[in-house]
């Protein structure tokens, strides 16, 4: 009973912008530091120490950017879909904040995945683009990201914008399993997943370990980026609230910024 009560209290706290801002202060620092360490290590490992592929040569190294970008682009959209569902059902303010924070990074990563896929496909398939099941479904993912972004820009009313974004984000998640299973459902040129949580990697450890480091680095970077944007968006939306005013006063006091009292205005 106590556990159920605590979970209920925690669930209600999730809807509090002030609570979210407070608890994520250290998270941003952690994810930022972890991303820097993992990405630098992964890049050096992948480019300087990982062996060349016996068929593709050094061109396969684009995988160390392409695979994490594609995985993270899908994960961010799943996060938007979950946020959309919660926003439509429980009307939490932070769900729209999360969607707004994930959108720009999701668009960039999807475009990066398509571009690096073309760079990888040119020497492998002989062309920059193929109407491959996974490639086309990833292009659809980019269209979904851009569509939601355009939708948010076109709707001035905040509540209507939040509901429309949540609905499209939720409906669009049907494309994620299509991306994942397209190589199994259709006869495509695209290879299957490089590694899986449930299966032994098909490549040697000296090739998939740096890939794993890069994947973790990308996800830590996303955690840092999305949380930072969410915190900024929270401050913007809650700028008229008392807790934000107190936060700014405390920050200015720590920074040594002089405070101007309203009673000082008009004095010579």
N, C-alpha and C positions, 0 to 999 in steps of 0.2 A: 504494500500500500504506500509506504514511504517512497519507494522507487518510482511508482506511478505518479505521485505528487511532484516529485523532483523533476521528472521528465516533462510534466505539464507546465511547471514553472519555467523550465529551460525553454520549452517551445514558445511560451509567451514572450520570453526575453528576446527570442530571435526576431521578433517584430519591432524591437526597440532600436532606433537609430543610435541613440546615445550609448546603449550597452554594446552594440556592435562596434562603434568607434573606439570605445575603451578597451575591449578585449583584443582588438586586432592590431594595436600599436606594436607589440612585440612580434606578432606574426609577420608583419611587413619586413621588419629587420631580418628575421630568421630566413624567410624565403629569398630575400634579396642577397644575403650573404651566401646562402646555399647555391643559388643560381649562378653566382659569379664563380664560385669554386668548381662546381660541376661542369659548367660550360667551358671554362678554360682548360680543365683537365681533359674533358671529352674531345675538344677540338685538337689539342696537342696529341693525344693518344690516337685519334682517328687519322690524322693527317701524317704524323711522323712515325708511328710505331705499328699501326695495324697493317697486316700484309695485304698485298694487292690480290684481287680475285683472279683465279686461274683462267676464267673465261672473259670477264669484263675489264680486267686490268685495273688501272687506277680510277676509271670512270665510275666505279661502284661507290667511291667515297662520297658522292652526292647523297647516298643513302643516309648518311649520318645527320643530314639536315632534312631531307625529304620525309623520312619515316617519322621523326618526332613532330614535324610540322603537321603532317596529315593526322597523326593520332591526336594531337592536341586540338586541332581544328574541330574534330568530331567531338571530343570531350567537352569543349567549351559550348558547343551547340546543345549537347545533352544537358549540360548545366543550365542553359537558357530554357530548355524545355521543362526541366524540373521546376525552375523558378517560375515559369509561366503557369504551370499547374498549381503550385502553391499560391501564386498571386490570384488566380481565378477562384480558387476554393476558399482560401482563408484571408484574402485581401491584405496581405502583408506589404508594407511600404517598401521594404528592402528588396523584394523580388524584382521590382522594376529597376531599382538601382543596380542590381546584379546583371540584368539583361543589358542595360545601357553600358555597363563596364566591360562586359564580355564582347560586345559587338565589334569594336574597332580591331581588337587583337584577333578575333575569329576571322574577320575579313582578310587581314594581312596574312595570317597563317595559311588560310585556304588558297589564296593567290600564290603564296610561296610554295605550297605543296604542288600546285599545278605547274608552276614554272620549273621547279627542280625535277618534277616528273618528266617534263619535256626534255630537259637537259640530260637526264638519265636515259630517256627513251631514244634519243637521236642515235647514239652509238649502239644501243642494244636492239632496237626495233627498226632502225633506219629512217625514222621520221620523228618530227617534234610532237605530232599529235596523232592519236588513233581513236576511233570511236569505240573505245574499250569500255566495258561495263563500269569498272571502278573509276575510270577517268571522267566519264560522262556524269556519273552520280556525284562525284566530287565537284564537278562544275555546277551541278544543281545546288549543292551545298553553298557554293559561293553566291549563286543567285538568291538563295534564301537569306543569307547574311545581308547582302546589298538591299534586298527587298524590305527587310525589317528596318534597316537603317533609313531607307527612303521613306518608309511609312512613318517612322518616328519624326522625321523632319517635316512631314506634310501635315501632321495633326497637331494643332496648337493646344488643344485641351489636354491637360496632364492626365486626368483619369481615363479619358477615352484612348489616349495614346498608350497608356499602360495596359489596358485591357486588350487592345488590338495587337500590341507587341507580344503579349503573353499568349494569345490565341494562336498567332502564326508560329511562334516559337514552339509551342506544344505540338501543333499539327505537323510541323516540319520535321519532327524527330523520326517520322516514319522513314525518312531517307537514310538514317544512320545504319540500320540493319541492311539496307540495300547496298550501301557502300561496303560494309563488312563482308557480306556473303556473295557479292557480285561475281567474285572469281570462282565460286562454287556453283552458282546458279546458271551461269552462262559460260560459253567457250570464249575466254578472253586471253589477250596477250599478257595481261598483268599477272605478275607472280603472286603467290599466296603470301600470308603474313611472314615477316622475317623471323619473329619469335613469338611464342605464346606462353601464357602463364601455366597452361595445362599440358604443354608438350615440350619435348626436348628440342632446343634450337637446331636448325638444320646446318648452321654455319659453325665453324670452330670458335672456341671461347675467345681467342685473341681478336676476333672480328665482332662478336656480338656483345662482349663486355663494354667496349667503348660506346657502342650503340645504346646500351642500357644507361650508361652514364649521361649521354646526350639527352635521352628521353627524360630522365629525372631532372636534368638541368632545365629543359624546356618547361616542364611542369612547375618547377620552382619559380622560374621566371614569370610564368603565367600567374602563379599565386601572388607574387609580389606586385605585378602590374594590375591585376584585377582588383586586389584589395586596396591598392593605392588609389585607383580611380573611384572605387566605391566610397572610400573615406572622403575623398574630395567632393563627390556628389552628395554625400550625406551632409557635409558642412554647407554646401550651397543650398540644398533644399531646406535645411533646418536653421538657416542664417538668422531668422527672426526669433528663434527660441532662446530661452534663458540660459540653457546649458552651453550653447555655442558662444554666447556673449561672455559667459564666465570663463570658458576655455580660452578665448582670445585674450581676455584680460590677464589670465595667468601666464599665457605664453608671452605676452608683451612684457610682463613683469620679470620673467626669467631672462628674456632677451635684453632687458634694460631699456626698452622703448618707453619714452616719457608719455604719460597719459594726460590728455587734455580734458579737464572737467567742463561740463556745460556751463558752469557758473563763471568760467573765465572768458567766455565769448563776449566781445563788446568792450572789454577793458583795454585801455590805451597802454 
